[in-house]
Amino acid sequence: MIKTTAKTFANTKDMSREEWLATRRKGIGGSDASAIMGLNPYSSPLAVYLDKIGKAEEKETTEAMRQGTDFENYVAERFVEYMEQNGTPVKIHRVNRILQHPDYPWMLANIDRDIVGMDAGLECKTASQNTKFKFDDGEINPHYYWQAMHYMAVTGAKEWYVAVLVYSKDFYTFRVPRNEEHIQALIEAEKDFWENHVAVNVPPLPTGADADDDAIDAIYPTGEISDVAMDLSDLNDTLDLRAFKVKERDAIQEEIDQIDQTVKLAMGTFDRAFSGGWRIKWTNTTTNRIDTKLLKEKYPQIAAECTKTTTGRRCSIGEAKKPKEE
C-alpha cells in the first residue's frame, strides 16, 4: 500500500460525473500532465487551461471512452493475474478519493488502484490495435509515463504500474520507477502553468497543436466587426519569422512533390512497386461528387433544404499593400 503523505481532497464514491468534472477543474490531474509537458498529441497546455477555467466544451463520451471505463476492472484483474504468474502475488483496491499533494494544493491525483503490500499504484489503460506505440519492444506511451510521474509526485510512491489491454491482441504491463529529476521537472512545469496562467487567468502560448486551434475557437468563436484595425506591432518579428518558415515549408514541399513525381514516372502503368523497405501504391480511384451548381439550378428548393450553415472564423496572414508612389 502506498505510504503516502497526500491529503484527501474529495471523496468520489458517491460523486456524479458532473461533480467529478467540476472537482478535477480545481487542480491539475494525472491526465493533464503530458499535455502540460507538451507531449500529448491530442491536447496542449492551452486546451488544459481552457478546461480548468471552465470554458472548454464538454466532450461527448465516445465508444472508446466508454469501453475504457467498462474494461477498467478487467484490466485490473488481468494485472493481478500477471503479477501472480510472475512470482509476485498482489492485492489491489480501488481508491475512492481524489488525493492532494501536501505542499502543492493544485496537484491532484485520482488513481485507479492502490497495490497492497507495495509502495506503488496501478493505472489501467485500453488501446486500439492500431496504436502506434511498440509495446512489444517495451515502448510506453509518454502520456502514460507522465501520468505515472504525476501520481508518484502526489503520493510519494516509489513506483507505478501501467497495465494496458490492446483490444483483441495482447495485454502489457509496464513498471515505471520513480524518477526524481523528471518529477521535479513536472512539478516546475505544473507550478508555472497553474500559478502563472490558471490562477491569474492568463492563457499559455499555443504550441501549434490541433488542440490549440479548437481552444482558440472556443475562446473567441466570433469576431466584432470594426472599422479600426488592431495594432500588432509587438508581433512584427513573429510575423517575419512566420514568413520565413512558410518559404522553408514551401521549398521542402516542392522537393517532396518532385520525389513523388519521379517515383510515378518510373512506375508508369504499374500500380504497385517496392524498393528496399519501401512499398509504393499508385492505384486507380473514382470519385463521385455532387455538382452543387447544377443542383441549385435544377432543384433550388432541395438544394436549400440540404444546405447546412456553419459559422466560424478564418484567419489569413499576408503582406500589407505598400502605398503607391506619387
Backbone bond lengths (Angstrom), bond angles and torsions (degrees), N, CA, C in turn:
res aa  C-N    CA-C-N  psi(-1)  N-CA   C-N-CA  omega(-1)  CA-C   N-CA-C  phi
1 M - - - 1.464 - - 1.530 109.41 -
2 I 1.328 116.06 142.07 1.457 120.31 -177.92 1.521 110.61 -63.03
3 K 1.324 115.76 126.99 1.463 121.01 176.49 1.524 107.64 -87.99
4 T 1.315 114.55 75.33 1.453 119.21 -169.49 1.520 113.84 -94.98
5 T 1.330 114.44 149.72 1.465 121.28 172.68 1.524 109.68 -104.99
6 A 1.344 115.54 5.76 1.466 120.24 -179.04 1.519 111.24 -66.76
7 K 1.306 115.51 150.99 1.457 121.97 177.47 1.531 109.48 -93.10
8 T 1.317 115.59 162.85 1.471 120.04 173.80 1.513 108.26 -90.70
9 F 1.334 115.18 117.56 1.469 120.63 -178.89 1.522 110.70 -87.11
10 A 1.346 116.24 -38.65 1.464 120.52 -179.61 1.515 109.51 -160.65
11 N 1.335 116.00 150.69 1.462 121.78 174.83 1.525 108.01 -94.71
12 T 1.335 116.32 127.50 1.469 119.91 -174.35 1.530 113.99 -104.52
13 K 1.333 117.88 1.69 1.466 120.52 -173.00 1.520 112.81 -56.16
14 D 1.325 117.48 -47.90 1.467 120.71 -178.00 1.530 111.68 -111.04
15 M 1.324 115.94 23.04 1.458 120.81 -176.18 1.531 110.74 -84.04
16 S 1.321 116.65 134.09 1.465 120.67 176.63 1.525 109.07 -74.49
17 R 1.347 116.27 164.49 1.461 119.45 179.49 1.524 110.72 -62.12
18 E 1.328 117.41 -38.64 1.459 121.17 179.85 1.527 110.67 -63.56
19 E 1.338 116.33 -41.83 1.464 120.37 178.14 1.531 110.69 -66.67
20 W 1.331 115.88 -38.34 1.466 120.71 -179.92 1.524 110.81 -65.03
21 L 1.340 116.68 -42.41 1.458 120.96 178.90 1.529 110.86 -64.34
22 A 1.328 116.37 -40.97 1.462 120.42 179.59 1.523 110.71 -66.17
23 T 1.332 116.85 -37.77 1.461 121.16 -178.74 1.520 111.62 -69.27
24 R 1.335 117.26 -41.90 1.463 120.26 -178.17 1.527 112.05 -67.89
25 R 1.327 117.43 -20.22 1.464 120.10 177.01 1.534 112.14 -71.93
26 K 1.314 115.99 -11.80 1.463 119.89 -178.14 1.525 112.81 -82.61
27 G 1.321 116.31 2.60 1.461 120.04 179.13 1.513 110.14 -168.44
28 I 1.329 115.56 -174.76 1.467 122.26 179.71 1.514 108.67 -99.37
29 G 1.326 116.27 126.30 1.461 121.59 179.59 1.514 111.97 -103.24
30 G 1.317 115.80 175.31 1.457 121.16 -177.94 1.518 113.06 -62.33
31 S 1.332 117.74 -34.24 1.465 120.53 -178.99 1.528 111.96 -72.40
32 D 1.342 117.31 -12.49 1.469 121.44 178.34 1.529 112.16 -89.38
33 A 1.335 117.10 -18.11 1.459 121.51 -168.93 1.529 113.63 -59.11
34 S 1.329 117.58 -49.58 1.464 119.89 -175.87 1.524 111.52 -65.23
35 A 1.332 117.35 -34.67 1.469 120.35 178.75 1.519 110.33 -66.32
36 I 1.321 116.92 -42.98 1.462 121.04 179.31 1.526 110.67 -64.60
37 M 1.339 116.60 -31.28 1.461 121.12 177.19 1.531 112.17 -82.42
38 G 1.346 116.79 -1.62 1.452 120.85 178.69 1.512 113.71 75.19
39 L 1.341 117.61 27.61 1.464 121.23 -175.05 1.520 113.08 -124.58
40 N 1.322 115.98 24.07 1.466 120.26 177.49 1.522 108.64 -119.12
41 P 1.349 118.21 113.01 1.468 120.05 -176.87 1.524 113.81 -67.74
42 Y 1.332 117.46 -12.87 1.455 120.91 -176.28 1.534 113.24 -106.69
43 S 1.327 116.42 0.30 1.456 119.78 -179.12 1.522 108.72 -148.17
44 S 1.327 115.92 -178.80 1.462 121.33 -177.96 1.527 108.78 -161.21
45 P 1.339 118.02 166.04 1.468 119.17 176.15 1.528 112.43 -56.98
46 L 1.337 116.38 -39.23 1.467 119.37 -179.68 1.523 111.32 -65.91
47 A 1.329 117.34 -38.61 1.465 121.20 178.49 1.526 110.57 -66.10
48 V 1.335 117.09 -40.70 1.471 120.90 177.67 1.521 110.01 -65.47
49 Y 1.326 116.06 -41.93 1.471 121.15 178.72 1.529 110.45 -57.03
50 L 1.331 115.75 -45.81 1.458 120.69 -179.08 1.525 110.73 -60.70
51 D 1.337 115.86 -38.61 1.462 120.53 178.38 1.524 110.90 -65.66
52 K 1.330 116.43 -42.36 1.465 120.07 -176.03 1.533 113.05 -68.45
53 I 1.332 116.65 -29.67 1.466 118.31 178.98 1.531 111.33 -90.81
54 G 1.341 115.55 5.22 1.460 120.37 173.78 1.509 115.52 77.69
55 K 1.349 117.47 23.46 1.462 120.17 -178.91 1.525 113.03 -111.33
56 A 1.316 117.41 2.57 1.463 119.89 178.68 1.518 109.71 -80.39
57 E 1.318 115.72 143.65 1.457 119.66 177.30 1.522 109.50 -69.90
58 E 1.309 116.35 138.49 1.453 120.99 179.36 1.526 109.66 -65.86
59 K 1.324 116.17 124.49 1.458 120.07 -179.13 1.523 110.12 -78.00
60 E 1.325 114.86 135.10 1.454 119.27 175.77 1.525 109.66 -71.05
61 T 1.317 115.90 145.16 1.465 120.15 179.38 1.521 109.15 -71.88
62 T 1.333 115.91 114.14 1.461 120.63 178.99 1.527 109.69 -82.63
63 E 1.318 115.33 169.45 1.458 119.65 178.00 1.530 110.49 -62.95
64 A 1.334 116.28 -38.56 1.472 120.27 178.94 1.528 110.77 -63.34
65 M 1.331 116.71 -41.25 1.464 120.93 178.53 1.531 110.36 -65.52
66 R 1.328 115.95 -42.80 1.471 120.71 179.81 1.527 110.29 -61.39
67 Q 1.329 116.79 -45.57 1.457 120.20 -179.50 1.530 111.44 -66.47
68 G 1.334 116.26 -36.27 1.463 119.48 177.86 1.514 111.81 -60.05
69 T 1.339 116.20 -40.21 1.471 120.96 178.14 1.529 111.00 -70.93
70 D 1.333 115.11 -44.84 1.463 120.05 -177.13 1.526 112.50 -64.19
71 F 1.329 116.71 -33.26 1.466 120.91 -176.10 1.530 113.54 -91.93
72 E 1.328 117.55 3.33 1.467 119.49 -176.62 1.525 111.60 -59.73
73 N 1.324 117.25 -46.61 1.469 120.02 179.66 1.522 111.62 -61.90
74 Y 1.333 115.75 -40.59 1.462 120.15 179.58 1.533 110.70 -62.53
75 V 1.332 116.86 -43.82 1.466 120.76 179.07 1.521 110.38 -62.55
76 A 1.326 116.60 -40.31 1.469 120.74 179.02 1.528 110.77 -63.95
77 E 1.331 116.79 -41.81 1.477 120.49 178.75 1.531 110.89 -65.78
78 R 1.309 117.17 -39.14 1.457 120.72 178.63 1.532 110.61 -65.30
79 F 1.334 116.99 -34.49 1.458 120.74 177.26 1.524 110.48 -63.35
80 V 1.335 116.73 -45.58 1.472 120.82 178.27 1.522 109.85 -59.77
81 E 1.312 116.85 -42.89 1.461 121.78 178.61 1.527 110.65 -62.41
82 Y 1.319 116.18 -43.08 1.467 121.10 179.69 1.530 111.06 -61.59
83 M 1.324 116.56 -45.88 1.466 120.59 -178.48 1.529 111.01 -63.38
84 E 1.328 116.36 -40.34 1.463 120.54 179.44 1.533 110.40 -64.86
85 Q 1.335 116.63 -42.57 1.465 120.54 179.42 1.519 112.05 -64.94
86 N 1.321 116.78 -23.61 1.464 120.93 -179.90 1.523 112.69 -101.69
87 G 1.339 115.96 19.86 1.453 121.09 171.44 1.506 116.51 82.55
88 T 1.334 118.28 13.59 1.464 120.87 178.78 1.520 109.56 -130.71
89 P 1.342 117.50 77.11 1.467 119.96 179.64 1.532 110.97 -60.55
90 V 1.303 116.97 134.39 1.462 120.86 179.89 1.515 110.30 -136.92
91 K 1.324 114.42 161.67 1.450 122.17 170.10 1.522 107.29 -121.08
92 I 1.304 115.80 147.04 1.463 119.99 179.57 1.519 109.27 -129.31
93 H 1.306 115.60 156.42 1.466 117.57 172.69 1.520 110.14 -145.17
94 R 1.308 114.40 151.68 1.463 121.63 -178.62 1.531 109.16 -71.56
95 V 1.315 115.75 141.64 1.466 121.45 177.83 1.528 107.65 -106.81
96 N 1.303 116.70 104.73 1.462 121.53 -177.19 1.523 111.70 -89.28
97 R 1.314 114.01 47.32 1.470 119.09 -179.81 1.518 109.25 -143.83
98 I 1.326 116.11 150.42 1.455 121.28 167.16 1.519 105.66 -96.51
99 L 1.324 115.74 120.00 1.463 121.24 -177.11 1.522 110.72 -90.31
100 Q 1.331 115.03 156.10 1.465 121.16 -176.65 1.532 109.83 -132.56
101 H 1.327 115.71 134.54 1.467 121.01 178.99 1.532 109.14 -61.44
102 P 1.325 118.50 137.45 1.467 120.34 -177.17 1.531 114.14 -66.57
103 D 1.338 117.39 -25.60 1.469 120.61 -177.45 1.518 113.70 -107.25
104 Y 1.321 115.90 -25.13 1.474 120.12 -178.60 1.526 108.30 -121.06
105 P 1.319 117.60 92.98 1.471 121.34 -172.87 1.528 114.60 -61.42
106 W 1.332 117.85 -18.77 1.460 120.71 179.19 1.523 112.49 -85.01
107 M 1.318 118.07 -3.91 1.469 121.23 176.45 1.523 109.36 -92.78
108 L 1.340 116.27 110.39 1.456 122.47 -177.44 1.526 110.53 -116.04
109 A 1.318 116.11 156.56 1.468 120.70 179.78 1.515 110.30 -143.68
110 N 1.327 115.80 121.29 1.464 122.45 175.39 1.532 106.43 -112.92
111 I 1.323 116.57 81.93 1.464 121.30 -171.25 1.524 111.45 -80.48
112 D 1.342 115.78 153.15 1.467 120.25 -178.06 1.521 111.88 -73.57
113 R 1.349 116.58 -52.89 1.463 120.11 -176.84 1.529 110.62 -144.93
114 D 1.334 114.24 148.93 1.467 122.66 170.21 1.528 106.74 -99.86
115 I 1.325 117.69 137.76 1.456 120.94 -179.94 1.526 108.87 -97.97
116 V 1.316 116.24 113.75 1.462 121.77 -177.74 1.528 109.86 -68.06
117 G 1.331 116.18 136.30 1.462 120.71 178.28 1.517 113.80 85.25
118 M 1.327 117.52 -1.27 1.460 121.65 178.69 1.524 108.89 -135.71
119 D 1.312 116.59 147.31 1.460 120.93 175.75 1.531 107.52 -84.82
120 A 1.333 115.10 66.45 1.460 121.29 -171.52 1.519 110.89 -155.70
121 G 1.329 114.54 162.33 1.452 121.23 176.50 1.509 110.14 -129.19
122 L 1.338 116.12 175.51 1.457 122.22 -177.38 1.519 110.40 -131.00
123 E 1.324 115.86 134.02 1.458 122.59 172.21 1.518 107.72 -113.54
124 C 1.335 116.97 128.72 1.467 122.38 -177.64 1.523 109.76 -103.14
125 K 1.335 116.30 129.43 1.450 121.46 -177.28 1.524 111.34 -131.95
126 T 1.329 115.35 155.12 1.460 121.69 170.27 1.524 107.38 -126.97
127 A 1.332 115.83 150.93 1.465 119.89 -178.26 1.515 110.31 -144.50
128 S 1.311 115.24 154.35 1.456 121.58 177.66 1.525 110.44 -75.81
129 Q 1.328 115.70 157.00 1.461 120.30 175.07 1.524 111.14 -62.44
130 N 1.329 116.43 -21.35 1.460 120.69 -177.74 1.520 112.56 -89.50
131 T 1.315 117.95 12.87 1.459 120.28 179.51 1.528 110.76 -56.50
132 K 1.318 116.02 140.86 1.470 119.79 -177.83 1.522 112.32 -84.52
133 F 1.322 116.77 -8.68 1.464 119.61 -176.83 1.527 111.01 -83.48
134 K 1.324 115.33 138.42 1.462 121.77 -177.13 1.527 109.20 -90.03
135 F 1.328 115.52 75.46 1.461 121.32 -178.19 1.529 111.45 -59.50
136 D 1.335 116.64 -33.39 1.470 119.89 179.91 1.523 111.94 -62.51
137 D 1.336 116.39 -26.77 1.471 121.16 179.97 1.516 112.10 -93.96
138 G 1.338 116.44 7.84 1.468 120.05 179.16 1.519 113.89 84.30
139 E 1.338 117.48 11.17 1.464 120.76 -179.96 1.523 109.67 -79.06
140 I 1.321 115.98 126.76 1.460 120.79 -179.76 1.521 109.78 -106.17
141 N 1.306 115.82 140.96 1.459 122.04 176.15 1.535 108.90 -59.59
142 P 1.361 118.95 127.30 1.472 120.68 179.62 1.533 112.94 -56.13
143 H 1.327 116.19 -30.84 1.469 119.86 177.55 1.526 110.08 -61.69
144 Y 1.333 117.12 -42.75 1.456 121.42 178.56 1.536 110.08 -65.07
145 Y 1.335 114.95 -43.41 1.475 120.21 -175.62 1.524 111.31 -61.54
146 W 1.332 117.42 -49.62 1.463 119.55 -176.75 1.525 111.99 -73.28
147 Q 1.311 116.42 -25.30 1.462 119.30 172.97 1.527 109.62 -65.57
148 A 1.331 116.27 -42.52 1.461 120.86 177.88 1.537 110.77 -63.86
149 M 1.336 116.61 -41.43 1.466 120.49 178.66 1.523 110.67 -62.19
150 H 1.313 116.18 -40.52 1.464 120.55 178.98 1.528 110.55 -62.19
151 Y 1.325 116.49 -44.59 1.460 120.00 -179.49 1.529 111.46 -64.92
152 M 1.332 116.79 -37.78 1.462 119.45 177.78 1.521 111.14 -69.76
153 A 1.336 116.54 -32.29 1.462 120.03 176.87 1.522 110.59 -64.58
154 V 1.335 116.21 -42.82 1.470 120.98 -178.07 1.523 111.59 -72.02
155 T 1.330 116.64 -44.92 1.470 120.50 -172.88 1.521 113.94 -89.71
156 G 1.335 116.84 -23.35 1.464 119.98 -175.50 1.518 112.53 83.61
157 A 1.334 118.37 7.84 1.467 121.95 -178.09 1.529 111.51 -62.57
158 K 1.345 115.18 154.10 1.462 121.18 -178.78 1.522 113.01 -83.25
159 E 1.333 116.63 -24.09 1.460 119.93 -178.36 1.519 109.59 -157.60
160 W 1.334 114.52 164.39 1.456 119.89 178.60 1.525 108.22 -139.56
161 Y 1.313 115.88 148.37 1.459 120.69 177.71 1.526 108.86 -114.86
162 V 1.328 114.68 140.99 1.458 121.04 175.90 1.523 107.34 -122.05
163 A 1.324 116.43 117.68 1.463 121.85 178.45 1.523 108.23 -104.10
164 V 1.329 115.89 128.46 1.459 120.80 -174.57 1.527 110.79 -124.71
165 L 1.315 116.21 122.35 1.456 121.90 173.54 1.523 108.15 -98.54
166 V 1.337 117.10 115.73 1.463 121.67 173.38 1.521 105.69 -94.54
167 Y 1.320 116.13 112.49 1.453 121.70 -170.99 1.535 112.95 -49.62
168 S 1.337 114.84 128.83 1.470 123.54 175.12 1.524 113.28 58.30
169 K 1.337 117.03 20.54 1.459 118.28 -178.19 1.519 112.69 -131.13
170 D 1.351 117.02 -62.14 1.466 118.64 -173.97 1.521 110.30 -164.14
171 F 1.332 114.42 173.62 1.454 122.09 179.15 1.528 107.29 -129.59
172 Y 1.331 117.06 132.64 1.457 121.44 -176.00 1.531 110.65 -127.68
173 T 1.303 115.37 146.85 1.461 120.95 175.29 1.520 109.06 -128.81
174 F 1.320 116.28 128.89 1.462 121.92 178.85 1.529 109.44 -116.89
175 R 1.310 115.64 134.55 1.465 120.85 172.46 1.525 107.39 -100.69
176 V 1.333 115.38 123.76 1.464 120.60 -178.92 1.530 108.18 -112.20
177 P 1.341 118.01 104.59 1.465 119.76 179.86 1.528 111.52 -73.85
178 R 1.272 116.64 153.75 1.461 122.32 178.96 1.527 109.55 -63.84
179 N 1.331 116.16 133.78 1.454 122.29 179.07 1.528 107.62 -126.93
180 E 1.323 116.67 103.92 1.462 121.23 -173.81 1.522 112.47 -62.03
181 E 1.327 116.76 -36.98 1.467 119.76 -179.59 1.525 110.57 -64.47
182 H 1.321 116.13 -43.98 1.468 119.96 179.26 1.522 111.30 -68.74
183 I 1.320 116.46 -37.51 1.465 120.27 179.41 1.524 110.39 -63.85
184 Q 1.315 117.45 -42.73 1.463 120.71 179.36 1.529 110.81 -65.34
185 A 1.337 116.29 -39.12 1.467 120.11 177.93 1.524 110.23 -64.05
186 L 1.325 115.74 -40.05 1.462 120.65 179.04 1.522 110.79 -66.36
187 I 1.315 117.46 -44.54 1.473 121.07 179.38 1.521 110.35 -59.79
188 E 1.329 117.32 -43.80 1.464 120.88 -179.65 1.526 110.85 -63.63
189 A 1.347 116.21 -42.09 1.459 120.00 -179.82 1.531 110.89 -65.78
190 E 1.326 116.36 -42.86 1.466 120.23 -179.70 1.527 110.92 -70.14
191 K 1.332 116.97 -36.12 1.469 121.44 178.24 1.527 110.39 -62.44
192 D 1.332 115.50 -45.95 1.465 120.38 178.18 1.520 110.15 -62.93
193 F 1.328 116.34 -43.26 1.458 120.79 -178.76 1.518 111.08 -61.57
194 W 1.319 117.08 -46.33 1.464 120.09 -175.55 1.531 111.81 -74.38
195 E 1.323 116.87 -49.27 1.465 120.23 -173.01 1.522 113.40 -76.55
196 N 1.337 117.44 -32.78 1.464 120.03 -176.11 1.526 113.96 -100.42
197 H 1.336 115.68 -3.58 1.461 118.07 179.82 1.530 111.62 -129.88
198 V 1.332 117.66 -65.87 1.459 120.12 -176.01 1.534 111.59 -63.25
199 A 1.325 116.81 -50.09 1.468 120.66 -174.63 1.524 112.86 -64.15
200 V 1.337 116.61 -29.76 1.468 119.69 -176.99 1.533 112.02 -109.82
201 N 1.344 115.40 9.07 1.464 121.61 176.32 1.528 113.13 57.48
202 V 1.343 115.52 45.71 1.464 121.99 177.41 1.531 107.85 -119.63
203 P 1.316 119.05 112.88 1.471 120.36 -176.97 1.525 112.15 -64.77
204 P 1.331 117.40 141.94 1.467 120.37 175.09 1.522 110.24 -72.14
205 L 1.314 117.08 160.39 1.460 120.65 179.51 1.525 110.16 -66.37
206 P 1.330 117.48 145.14 1.462 120.05 176.79 1.524 111.01 -68.17
207 T 1.326 115.41 161.06 1.463 121.56 -177.49 1.522 113.19 -112.12
208 G 1.321 117.28 -6.09 1.454 120.64 -175.72 1.515 113.06 96.77
209 A 1.328 117.25 -2.61 1.465 121.66 -179.85 1.529 110.72 -72.37
210 D 1.337 116.34 154.48 1.465 120.54 176.36 1.526 110.95 -58.66
211 A 1.333 115.35 -33.31 1.468 120.19 -179.85 1.524 111.25 -61.53
212 D 1.346 116.90 -28.93 1.464 120.03 179.06 1.521 111.43 -69.88
213 D 1.339 117.12 -38.09 1.466 120.31 175.90 1.522 110.55 -59.18
214 D 1.334 115.78 -45.63 1.470 120.52 179.76 1.526 110.62 -62.90
215 A 1.343 116.12 -40.66 1.468 120.07 -178.61 1.525 111.30 -66.36
216 I 1.326 117.09 -44.75 1.465 120.67 -179.74 1.529 110.66 -64.48
217 D 1.340 116.70 -40.83 1.469 120.26 177.58 1.525 111.27 -62.89
218 A 1.337 116.41 -33.52 1.462 120.38 179.55 1.534 110.96 -72.52
219 I 1.344 116.56 -35.47 1.474 120.31 -179.93 1.527 110.48 -72.84
220 Y 1.332 115.64 -43.66 1.471 120.85 -177.54 1.528 109.88 -126.28
221 P 1.339 118.15 74.00 1.470 121.25 -176.27 1.527 113.46 -68.61
222 T 1.321 117.65 -28.68 1.460 121.11 179.59 1.521 109.52 -135.80
223 G 1.313 115.08 154.81 1.465 120.17 178.75 1.518 110.72 -107.55
224 E 1.317 115.68 160.40 1.457 121.24 177.66 1.524 108.87 -95.99
225 I 1.318 115.86 125.65 1.461 120.56 179.24 1.525 109.18 -72.14
226 S 1.325 115.60 125.07 1.461 119.82 -176.51 1.514 109.95 -143.86
227 D 1.324 115.93 151.29 1.465 121.16 176.38 1.518 111.46 -83.03
228 V 1.327 116.24 -8.55 1.462 121.15 -176.92 1.520 109.71 -106.44
229 A 1.320 116.36 128.39 1.465 121.28 177.47 1.524 110.36 -87.53
230 M 1.313 116.60 142.93 1.462 121.84 179.65 1.523 109.74 -75.69
231 D 1.304 116.80 139.03 1.466 122.43 178.50 1.529 109.24 -87.13
232 L 1.334 116.01 113.41 1.469 120.98 179.10 1.525 111.18 -111.36
233 S 1.316 116.63 37.36 1.461 120.61 -177.57 1.521 112.71 -58.66
234 D 1.332 116.51 -28.84 1.467 120.14 179.28 1.528 111.67 -64.74
235 L 1.328 116.88 -19.86 1.470 120.87 -179.04 1.527 112.42 -101.86
236 N 1.332 116.90 14.68 1.467 119.45 -176.27 1.526 112.17 -60.70
237 D 1.338 116.92 -42.78 1.471 120.44 178.56 1.529 110.68 -63.67
238 T 1.326 115.68 -38.07 1.468 120.33 179.10 1.520 110.58 -64.89
239 L 1.329 116.82 -40.69 1.460 120.60 179.36 1.531 111.31 -69.57
240 D 1.327 116.74 -35.33 1.471 119.88 175.21 1.530 110.16 -63.76
241 L 1.340 116.10 -40.01 1.461 120.37 178.13 1.527 110.19 -64.50
242 R 1.330 116.24 -39.55 1.464 120.11 178.08 1.526 110.79 -59.24
243 A 1.325 116.44 -44.90 1.459 120.61 -179.50 1.527 110.94 -60.66
244 F 1.326 116.21 -40.26 1.467 120.97 178.43 1.527 110.69 -64.73
245 K 1.335 117.10 -42.57 1.464 121.71 -179.62 1.533 111.20 -66.60
246 V 1.332 116.66 -36.98 1.463 120.18 178.18 1.521 110.43 -62.40
247 K 1.326 116.39 -42.40 1.466 120.30 177.92 1.532 110.75 -63.13
248 E 1.339 116.28 -41.69 1.466 120.39 177.26 1.525 110.74 -61.33
249 R 1.327 115.37 -45.63 1.470 120.58 -179.11 1.523 110.96 -61.91
250 D 1.325 116.16 -45.04 1.460 119.82 -178.86 1.528 111.32 -63.36
251 A 1.340 116.09 -38.23 1.465 119.98 179.34 1.526 110.50 -65.78
252 I 1.350 116.11 -41.92 1.466 120.38 179.08 1.522 110.41 -65.89
253 Q 1.338 116.75 -42.31 1.460 120.55 179.64 1.524 111.24 -62.62
254 E 1.324 116.20 -36.68 1.464 120.11 178.47 1.530 110.64 -64.07
255 E 1.343 116.32 -39.90 1.464 120.34 178.02 1.525 110.90 -65.48
256 I 1.350 116.24 -40.72 1.468 120.48 177.93 1.524 110.25 -63.07
257 D 1.329 116.30 -44.40 1.465 120.26 179.25 1.529 110.80 -60.58
258 Q 1.313 116.55 -39.66 1.464 120.63 -179.80 1.525 110.81 -63.89
259 I 1.335 116.61 -40.80 1.469 120.38 178.19 1.523 110.10 -64.27
260 D 1.338 117.16 -44.23 1.467 121.20 178.91 1.531 110.59 -60.18
261 Q 1.317 116.23 -42.72 1.453 120.39 -179.85 1.528 111.37 -64.98
262 T 1.333 116.77 -38.11 1.463 121.37 178.09 1.522 111.02 -63.31
263 V 1.336 115.74 -41.41 1.469 120.95 178.96 1.523 110.23 -64.12
264 K 1.334 117.06 -46.01 1.470 120.77 -178.69 1.524 111.87 -65.23
265 L 1.328 116.52 -37.84 1.455 120.02 178.50 1.526 110.65 -64.82
266 A 1.353 115.94 -37.08 1.465 120.29 179.20 1.524 111.60 -71.10
267 M 1.328 118.25 -32.37 1.459 122.22 -178.13 1.522 112.38 -75.00
268 G 1.307 117.09 -32.61 1.461 119.43 -178.75 1.512 111.87 60.80
269 T 1.354 117.83 -120.04 1.467 121.35 -177.66 1.529 113.23 -89.54
270 F 1.339 117.82 -3.99 1.468 120.13 177.52 1.526 109.69 -69.40
271 D 1.339 116.37 138.90 1.465 119.36 178.63 1.517 112.55 -98.44
272 R 1.343 117.74 -7.83 1.464 121.76 177.58 1.522 109.60 -138.96
273 A 1.328 115.66 150.10 1.457 120.38 177.91 1.521 109.01 -154.73
274 F 1.324 115.99 166.63 1.463 120.30 176.65 1.523 108.83 -142.66
275 S 1.325 115.36 156.60 1.460 122.02 176.93 1.510 107.66 -159.52
276 G 1.343 116.68 105.63 1.462 119.71 -177.49 1.514 110.38 58.99
277 G 1.323 116.29 -121.74 1.465 120.59 -179.95 1.519 113.52 -89.49
278 W 1.344 116.76 7.57 1.464 120.00 -176.88 1.523 111.29 -102.09
279 R 1.329 114.47 142.19 1.453 121.68 174.73 1.526 107.76 -124.87
280 I 1.333 116.09 127.05 1.457 120.75 -175.39 1.520 110.08 -117.91
281 K 1.339 116.20 136.61 1.461 122.38 174.81 1.528 108.74 -124.52
282 W 1.337 115.49 131.92 1.465 121.18 175.19 1.515 105.67 -132.22
283 T 1.317 114.79 82.39 1.464 121.42 -168.39 1.520 112.33 -97.17
284 N 1.328 114.72 157.58 1.457 120.90 175.58 1.523 109.47 -75.28
285 T 1.301 117.05 139.63 1.466 121.32 178.02 1.527 109.71 -133.91
286 T 1.317 114.99 151.42 1.463 121.43 175.57 1.523 108.12 -126.93
287 T 1.301 115.98 128.67 1.462 120.69 -177.55 1.524 109.83 -120.67
288 N 1.323 115.77 129.81 1.463 121.44 176.64 1.527 109.24 -108.63
289 R 1.303 116.53 122.80 1.464 121.07 179.19 1.528 109.68 -126.15
290 I 1.302 115.37 147.37 1.464 119.80 176.74 1.526 108.77 -79.09
291 D 1.310 115.65 129.44 1.467 121.05 176.27 1.528 107.25 -79.85
292 T 1.318 115.83 93.88 1.469 120.32 -174.30 1.527 112.10 -64.00
293 K 1.326 116.99 -33.53 1.460 119.71 179.28 1.529 110.51 -64.09
294 L 1.346 115.51 -46.07 1.463 120.56 179.32 1.528 111.18 -66.24
295 L 1.344 116.45 -38.25 1.467 120.65 178.93 1.520 110.87 -61.96
296 K 1.327 116.88 -42.77 1.467 120.78 -179.86 1.516 111.22 -66.40
297 E 1.342 116.65 -34.25 1.458 120.35 -179.84 1.529 111.71 -71.54
298 K 1.335 117.46 -44.18 1.471 121.65 -175.23 1.526 112.69 -84.96
299 Y 1.316 116.41 -40.61 1.475 120.28 -175.28 1.537 109.66 -131.88
300 P 1.315 117.97 69.16 1.473 121.35 -175.97 1.530 113.78 -59.83
301 Q 1.343 117.57 -36.29 1.461 120.14 -178.68 1.528 110.82 -67.97
302 I 1.349 116.51 -44.43 1.468 120.80 178.37 1.527 109.96 -63.52
303 A 1.334 116.81 -40.84 1.463 121.16 179.23 1.528 110.70 -61.27
304 A 1.342 115.32 -40.55 1.471 120.04 -179.89 1.520 110.87 -67.45
305 E 1.336 116.22 -41.45 1.467 120.68 -178.89 1.534 111.43 -67.09
306 C 1.321 116.63 -30.18 1.470 120.69 -177.03 1.527 112.92 -95.05
307 T 1.327 116.57 4.35 1.459 120.23 -179.52 1.526 109.91 -87.36
308 K 1.314 115.89 126.71 1.465 121.89 178.73 1.523 109.21 -106.00
309 T 1.321 115.76 126.52 1.459 120.80 -179.80 1.523 110.00 -98.50
310 T 1.305 116.10 127.39 1.462 121.30 176.23 1.522 109.25 -122.37
311 T 1.312 115.57 149.96 1.458 120.13 178.14 1.520 109.58 -116.14
312 G 1.281 115.54 149.41 1.461 120.47 179.60 1.521 108.97 -177.33
313 R 1.301 116.09 -168.17 1.455 120.79 -179.57 1.521 109.49 -130.83
314 R 1.327 115.77 139.33 1.455 120.78 178.39 1.524 108.52 -113.89
315 C 1.313 115.30 129.75 1.467 120.58 -179.24 1.525 109.57 -103.82
316 S 1.308 117.07 128.60 1.463 121.76 175.64 1.526 108.90 -131.09
317 I 1.312 115.61 136.60 1.461 121.34 -178.17 1.524 108.46 -126.08
318 G 1.300 117.01 123.34 1.459 121.56 179.27 1.513 110.54 -149.44
319 E 1.314 115.89 167.74 1.462 120.24 -179.41 1.526 110.28 -69.46
320 A 1.327 114.97 141.36 1.458 120.31 178.29 1.523 109.31 -70.26
321 K 1.330 116.39 145.62 1.459 120.46 178.00 1.533 109.81 -69.95
322 K 1.305 114.38 132.61 1.451 119.41 179.18 1.529 109.51 -78.33
323 P 1.322 117.13 141.15 1.472 119.45 179.90 1.529 110.11 -63.59
324 K 1.330 115.65 143.61 1.452 119.98 179.12 1.535 110.99 -69.33
325 E 1.328 114.56 138.13 1.457 119.46 177.40 1.517 109.70 -77.91
326 E 1.297 115.38 137.28 1.476 119.30 179.87 1.528 109.80 -80.65
